[in-house]
């Protein structure tokens, strides 16, 4: 299972190069490798006498997983076989993410304690290194967007993921982890983690993603507020210099301020096109939710029903959900599924914070801040269950949970 685990996470470096279009959506290499790892883990679970670790938040997670499966079975009955295949593959991401938690938990005890963090940091460095090469050598992906159905982006860091918002989410989610590793490391490793933290920060800035920057600022802001408050002022100063020296950043900040003003004052004159499309997506998605408010239209059936209702264009890459994971979950699994979803992530977040206050281990705080960052990012992007973010975060929480057991 170990090699499947690392091979799966290693595909983060290749991004969307390993994607097969299916049912208007797509199946990634990490989906296939992750499903294989899930199968191996289930076999080991059934044949091994070793007791699996028990955490309350995982009980909520499994409740959501099985409710989503029932919702999917209910909603996909009238869909074409290709859409059923794609929907089923996307549902598999839920139990696979939990399998990543358990796999990482076991790896912590089976290998050297620093092995996971070193390997994961190397993956982060490669993903963002490719992103910097793309940013400086190939800043315009308009040709790729026309051929593959991605949104066109110019002058933004997106690497082989082909979407700056997901790369920004990646940076925002794992920035607190890298910073925590800097605090816990010694000698040369401390210097390397300091450099990696700087790389993550600069990459996040160069995505010019407002959702990613907001998630990153909140996540790392909570981290430093509870652990090392003096760095908050330093961070504000660095961000201020970056914005003042970059015209694109100033433009994005102005657009964001105008959008907030528009929402609060109900003035449609200042909203930028991207934010307007996002708000329209939310509104139309909630219209779908009204048809089946309690159980939803069916987990991962959003694309077909949204195309039928004219909410999204057929075959478009981002049409698999609303521009918000939270709204997508509400629409596809209804109020019941949404409550289970909140219970899962809320219980997970509470456990991490309580573990930090009890042990003062900075990794628990970093894990909690990473969950906060992803939860904030997922308000504006359908990113929470995106495997490039979901799988590694669950793996990290698994390793952190092993730290708790090992204390």
C-alpha positions as CSV (number, residue, x, y, z in Angstrom):
1,X,0.0,0.0,0.0
2,X,3.0,2.3,0.7
3,X,4.0,2.6,-3.0
4,X,0.4,3.2,-4.1
5,X,0.2,5.9,-1.5
6,X,3.3,7.8,-2.7
7,X,2.6,7.1,-6.4
8,X,-0.9,8.6,-6.0
9,X,0.5,11.8,-4.3
10,X,3.3,11.9,-6.8
11,X,0.7,12.5,-9.6
12,X,0.1,16.0,-8.1
13,X,3.3,17.0,-9.9
14,X,1.8,16.1,-13.3
15,X,-1.5,17.8,-12.7
16,X,-4.1,17.7,-15.5
17,X,-1.7,15.9,-18.0
18,X,-3.1,12.6,-16.6
19,X,-6.8,13.2,-17.0
20,X,-9.2,11.1,-19.1
21,X,-12.5,12.8,-20.2
22,X,-15.5,10.7,-19.1
23,X,-19.2,11.7,-19.1
24,X,-18.5,15.4,-19.7
25,X,-16.1,15.4,-16.7
26,X,-12.8,13.6,-16.2
27,X,-11.1,10.9,-14.2
28,X,-7.6,11.7,-13.0
29,X,-4.7,9.3,-12.5
30,X,-4.8,10.0,-8.8
31,X,-8.5,8.7,-8.9
32,X,-7.4,5.4,-10.4
33,X,-4.3,4.9,-8.1
34,X,-6.3,6.1,-5.1
35,X,-9.1,3.7,-5.8
36,X,-6.5,0.9,-6.0
37,X,-5.1,1.9,-2.7
38,X,-8.6,2.0,-1.2
39,X,-9.1,-1.6,-2.4
40,X,-5.8,-2.7,-0.9
41,X,-6.7,-1.0,2.4
42,X,-10.1,-2.7,2.5
43,X,-8.5,-6.1,2.0
44,X,-6.1,-5.4,4.8
45,X,-8.9,-4.2,7.0
46,X,-10.9,-7.4,6.4
47,X,-7.9,-9.8,6.8
48,X,-5.8,-8.2,9.5
49,X,-6.4,-8.6,13.2
50,X,-4.8,-5.2,14.0
51,X,-7.4,-2.8,15.4
52,X,-7.8,0.4,13.3
53,X,-7.5,3.7,15.2
54,X,-10.9,5.2,16.1
55,X,-11.6,8.9,15.8
56,X,-15.0,10.5,16.3
57,X,-14.8,12.8,13.3
58,X,-14.2,9.7,11.1
59,X,-17.6,8.4,12.3
60,X,-19.2,11.5,10.9
61,X,-17.2,11.2,7.8
62,X,-18.4,7.6,7.1
63,X,-22.0,8.7,7.8
64,X,-21.6,11.4,5.1
65,X,-19.9,8.9,2.7
66,X,-22.7,6.4,2.9
67,X,-25.5,9.0,2.7
68,X,-23.8,10.4,-0.4
69,X,-23.8,6.9,-1.9
70,X,-27.5,6.5,-1.3
71,X,-28.1,10.0,-2.7
72,X,-26.0,9.1,-5.8
73,X,-27.9,5.8,-6.4
74,X,-31.2,7.7,-6.1
75,X,-30.2,10.5,-8.4
76,X,-28.3,8.7,-11.2
77,X,-31.0,6.2,-12.2
78,X,-32.0,8.1,-15.3
79,X,-28.6,9.3,-16.3
80,X,-26.6,7.8,-19.3
81,X,-24.0,5.2,-18.4
82,X,-21.0,7.5,-19.0
83,X,-22.4,10.0,-16.5
84,X,-23.1,7.2,-14.0
85,X,-19.5,6.1,-14.4
86,X,-18.1,9.6,-13.8
87,X,-20.4,10.1,-10.8
88,X,-19.5,6.8,-9.3
89,X,-15.8,7.6,-9.7
90,X,-16.2,11.0,-8.1
91,X,-18.0,9.4,-5.1
92,X,-15.1,7.0,-4.7
93,X,-13.0,10.1,-3.8
94,X,-14.8,10.2,-0.4
95,X,-13.8,6.8,0.9
96,X,-10.4,7.1,-0.8
97,X,-9.7,10.3,1.1
98,X,-10.4,8.4,4.4
99,X,-8.2,5.6,3.2
100,X,-5.4,8.2,2.7
101,X,-5.9,9.1,6.4
102,X,-5.4,5.6,7.5
103,X,-2.5,4.9,5.2
104,X,-0.6,7.9,6.4
105,X,-1.4,7.0,10.0
106,X,0.2,3.6,9.4
107,X,3.2,5.1,7.5
108,X,4.0,7.2,10.5
109,X,4.8,4.1,12.6
110,X,6.3,2.1,9.7
111,X,8.9,4.6,8.5
112,X,11.3,7.2,9.9
113,X,9.3,10.0,11.6
114,X,10.5,12.7,9.2
115,X,10.1,10.6,6.1
116,X,6.5,11.7,5.4
117,X,7.2,15.4,5.8
118,X,10.3,15.3,3.7
119,X,8.6,13.5,0.9
120,X,5.5,15.6,1.0
121,X,7.6,18.8,1.0
122,X,9.4,17.6,-2.1
123,X,6.1,17.1,-3.9
124,X,5.0,20.7,-2.9
125,X,8.4,22.0,-4.2
126,X,8.0,20.2,-7.5
127,X,4.4,21.3,-8.0
128,X,5.2,24.9,-7.4
129,X,8.6,24.8,-9.2
130,X,6.7,23.7,-12.4
131,X,4.3,26.5,-11.6
132,X,7.0,29.1,-11.6
133,X,8.4,27.8,-15.0
134,X,4.9,28.1,-16.5
135,X,4.4,31.6,-15.1
136,X,7.6,32.9,-16.6
137,X,7.8,30.8,-19.8
138,X,4.2,30.1,-20.7
139,X,1.9,32.7,-19.0
140,X,-1.0,32.5,-21.5
141,X,-2.9,29.2,-21.7
142,X,-5.7,30.5,-24.0
143,X,-4.9,27.8,-26.6
144,X,-5.2,25.0,-24.0
145,X,-8.4,26.5,-22.6
146,X,-10.1,26.3,-25.9
147,X,-9.1,22.7,-26.5
148,X,-9.7,21.4,-23.0
149,X,-12.6,23.4,-21.7
150,X,-10.6,25.2,-19.0
151,X,-11.1,28.9,-18.2
152,X,-8.6,31.1,-20.0
153,X,-5.9,32.6,-17.7
154,X,-3.2,35.0,-18.6
155,X,-0.2,36.1,-16.4
156,X,-1.1,33.8,-13.5
157,X,0.8,30.9,-11.8
158,X,-1.1,27.7,-12.5
159,X,1.5,25.1,-13.5
160,X,0.2,21.8,-14.9
161,X,-3.0,22.1,-12.9
162,X,-4.2,24.6,-15.5
163,X,-6.2,26.6,-12.9
164,X,-4.7,29.2,-10.6
165,X,-7.6,29.0,-8.1
166,X,-6.7,25.3,-7.3
167,X,-3.0,26.1,-7.1
168,X,-3.9,29.0,-4.8
169,X,-6.0,26.6,-2.7
170,X,-3.0,24.2,-2.6
171,X,-0.7,27.0,-1.3
172,X,-3.3,28.3,1.2
173,X,-4.0,24.9,2.6
174,X,-0.4,23.7,3.0
175,X,1.2,27.0,3.9
176,X,0.5,26.5,7.7
177,X,1.9,23.0,7.5
178,X,5.2,24.1,5.9
179,X,5.5,27.0,8.5
180,X,4.9,24.5,11.3
181,X,7.6,22.2,10.0
182,X,10.0,25.2,10.0
183,X,9.3,25.6,13.7
184,X,9.8,21.9,14.5
185,X,12.9,21.4,12.3
186,X,16.5,21.7,13.3
187,X,19.7,22.6,11.4
188,X,19.7,22.5,7.6
189,X,16.1,21.2,7.6
190,X,15.0,24.4,9.2
191,X,16.6,26.5,6.5
192,X,15.0,24.3,3.8
193,X,11.6,24.7,5.3
194,X,12.1,28.4,5.6
195,X,12.9,28.6,1.8
196,X,9.9,26.3,1.0
197,X,7.6,28.6,3.0
198,X,8.8,31.6,1.1
199,X,8.2,29.7,-2.2
200,X,4.7,28.8,-1.2
201,X,4.0,32.4,-0.2
202,X,5.3,33.9,-3.4
203,X,3.4,31.2,-5.5
204,X,0.2,32.0,-3.7
205,X,0.6,35.7,-4.5
206,X,1.4,35.1,-8.2
207,X,-1.8,33.1,-8.7
208,X,-3.7,36.4,-8.1
209,X,-6.6,34.3,-6.8
210,X,-8.7,36.3,-4.4
211,X,-10.3,33.1,-3.0
212,X,-6.9,31.6,-2.5
213,X,-5.4,34.7,-0.9
214,X,-8.4,35.1,1.4
215,X,-8.1,31.5,2.5
216,X,-4.4,31.8,2.9
217,X,-4.5,35.0,4.9
218,X,-7.2,33.6,7.3
219,X,-5.4,30.2,7.7
220,X,-2.0,31.6,8.4
221,X,-3.4,34.5,10.3
222,X,-5.1,32.1,12.8
223,X,-1.9,30.2,13.0
224,X,0.2,33.2,14.0
225,X,-2.5,34.7,16.2
226,X,-2.4,31.6,18.4
227,X,1.3,30.7,18.1
228,X,3.6,33.7,17.2
229,X,1.5,36.9,17.0
230,X,4.4,39.2,16.1
231,X,4.6,37.7,12.6
232,X,1.1,39.0,11.8
233,X,2.4,42.6,11.5
234,X,5.4,41.4,9.5
235,X,3.1,39.5,7.2
236,X,0.8,42.5,6.7
237,X,3.9,44.6,5.8
238,X,5.1,42.0,3.3
239,X,1.7,41.7,1.7
240,X,1.4,45.5,1.5
241,X,4.8,45.8,-0.3
242,X,3.8,43.0,-2.7
243,X,0.5,44.7,-3.6
244,X,2.0,48.2,-3.9
245,X,4.7,46.9,-6.3
246,X,2.4,44.8,-8.5
247,X,-0.2,46.4,-10.8
248,X,-2.1,43.1,-11.3
249,X,-2.4,42.6,-7.6
250,X,-3.8,46.1,-7.2
251,X,-6.3,45.4,-9.9
252,X,-7.5,42.2,-8.3
253,X,-7.7,43.9,-4.9
254,X,-9.8,46.7,-6.3
255,X,-12.1,44.2,-8.0
256,X,-12.5,42.3,-4.8
257,X,-13.3,45.5,-2.8
258,X,-15.8,46.5,-5.5
259,X,-17.5,43.1,-5.4
260,X,-17.8,43.2,-1.6
261,X,-19.3,46.7,-1.9
262,X,-21.7,45.5,-4.5
263,X,-22.9,42.6,-2.4
264,X,-23.4,44.7,0.7
265,X,-25.0,47.7,-1.0
266,X,-26.8,45.7,-3.8
267,X,-25.1,47.9,-6.4
268,X,-24.5,46.0,-9.7
269,X,-22.2,48.6,-11.3
270,X,-19.0,47.7,-9.5
271,X,-19.0,43.9,-9.6
272,X,-16.3,42.4,-11.8
273,X,-17.2,39.7,-14.4
274,X,-15.6,36.8,-12.6
275,X,-17.4,37.5,-9.3
276,X,-20.6,38.1,-11.2
277,X,-20.4,34.6,-12.8
278,X,-19.7,33.1,-9.4
279,X,-22.8,34.8,-7.8
280,X,-24.9,33.7,-10.7
281,X,-23.6,30.1,-10.3
282,X,-24.6,30.2,-6.6
283,X,-28.1,31.6,-7.4
284,X,-28.8,29.1,-10.2
285,X,-27.5,26.2,-8.0
286,X,-29.8,27.1,-5.2
287,X,-32.6,27.0,-7.7
288,X,-31.7,23.3,-8.3
289,X,-31.7,22.7,-4.6
290,X,-35.3,23.9,-4.2
291,X,-36.4,20.9,-6.2
292,X,-35.2,18.4,-3.6
293,X,-34.3,20.3,-0.5
294,X,-33.9,17.4,2.0
295,X,-32.0,14.7,0.1
296,X,-30.7,16.6,-2.9
297,X,-30.6,15.8,-6.6
298,X,-28.0,13.1,-6.1
299,X,-24.3,13.3,-5.1
300,X,-22.2,14.1,-8.2
301,X,-25.2,14.3,-10.5
302,X,-24.9,18.1,-10.6
303,X,-23.4,18.3,-14.1
304,X,-26.3,16.5,-15.9
305,X,-29.1,18.2,-14.0
306,X,-27.4,21.6,-14.3
307,X,-26.9,21.1,-18.1
308,X,-30.6,20.1,-18.4
309,X,-31.6,23.3,-16.4
310,X,-29.3,25.5,-18.4
311,X,-27.1,26.3,-15.4
312,X,-23.8,25.2,-17.0
313,X,-22.5,24.5,-20.5
314,X,-22.2,20.8,-21.5
315,X,-18.7,19.5,-21.5
316,X,-17.2,22.4,-19.6
317,X,-14.5,21.4,-17.1
318,X,-15.8,23.4,-14.2
319,X,-19.4,22.3,-14.7
320,X,-19.3,19.4,-12.2
321,X,-20.5,21.6,-9.3
322,X,-21.4,25.1,-8.2
323,X,-18.6,27.6,-7.7
324,X,-18.7,26.5,-4.0
325,X,-18.3,23.0,-2.5
326,X,-20.7,23.9,0.3
327,X,-23.5,24.9,-2.1
328,X,-22.7,21.8,-4.3
329,X,-23.0,19.5,-1.3
330,X,-26.3,21.2,-0.3
331,X,-27.7,20.9,-3.8
332,X,-26.6,17.3,-4.3
333,X,-27.2,15.8,-0.9
334,X,-29.8,18.2,0.5
335,X,-30.1,19.5,4.1
336,X,-29.5,16.0,5.6
337,X,-26.2,15.5,3.7
338,X,-25.1,19.1,4.4
339,X,-25.6,18.7,8.1
340,X,-23.5,15.4,8.0
341,X,-20.9,17.2,5.9
342,X,-20.6,20.1,8.5
343,X,-20.5,17.6,11.4
344,X,-17.6,15.8,9.7
345,X,-15.4,18.8,9.1
346,X,-16.5,20.6,12.3
347,X,-15.7,17.6,14.5
348,X,-12.3,17.3,12.7
349,X,-11.5,20.9,13.2
350,X,-12.5,20.9,16.8
351,X,-10.4,17.8,17.5
352,X,-7.3,19.5,16.0
353,X,-7.7,22.7,17.9
354,X,-8.4,20.9,21.2
355,X,-5.3,18.7,20.6
356,X,-3.2,21.8,20.1
357,X,-4.4,23.4,23.3
358,X,-3.8,20.2,25.2
359,X,-0.3,19.4,23.8
360,X,0.9,22.7,22.4
361,X,2.2,20.7,19.4
362,X,2.3,23.2,16.6
363,X,1.4,20.5,14.0
364,X,-2.1,20.2,15.4
365,X,-2.5,24.0,15.1
366,X,-1.2,23.9,11.5
367,X,-3.6,21.0,10.7
368,X,-6.5,23.0,12.1
369,X,-5.5,26.1,10.1
370,X,-5.2,24.1,6.9
371,X,-8.7,22.8,7.4
372,X,-9.9,26.3,8.0
373,X,-8.1,27.5,4.8
374,X,-9.6,24.8,2.7
375,X,-13.1,25.4,4.1
376,X,-12.8,29.1,3.3
377,X,-11.5,28.4,-0.2
378,X,-14.3,26.0,-0.8
379,X,-16.9,28.7,-0.2
380,X,-15.8,30.3,-3.5
381,X,-14.4,27.3,-5.5
382,X,-15.6,23.7,-5.7
383,X,-12.3,22.6,-4.2
384,X,-12.9,20.7,-0.9
385,X,-13.1,17.2,-2.5
386,X,-10.8,17.9,-5.4
387,X,-8.3,15.1,-4.9
388,X,-5.2,17.2,-5.3
389,X,-6.3,19.0,-2.1
390,X,-8.5,16.5,-0.3
391,X,-6.2,13.5,-0.4
392,X,-3.0,15.1,0.8
393,X,-4.9,17.0,3.5
394,X,-6.4,13.8,4.8
395,X,-3.0,12.2,4.7
396,X,-1.6,15.1,6.7
397,X,-4.4,14.8,9.3
398,X,-3.6,11.1,9.5
399,X,0.1,11.7,10.3
400,X,-0.9,14.4,12.8
401,X,-3.3,12.0,14.4
402,X,-0.5,9.4,14.7
403,X,1.6,12.1,16.5
404,X,-1.3,12.3,19.0
405,X,-1.2,8.5,19.5
406,X,2.6,8.5,19.8
407,X,2.7,11.2,22.5
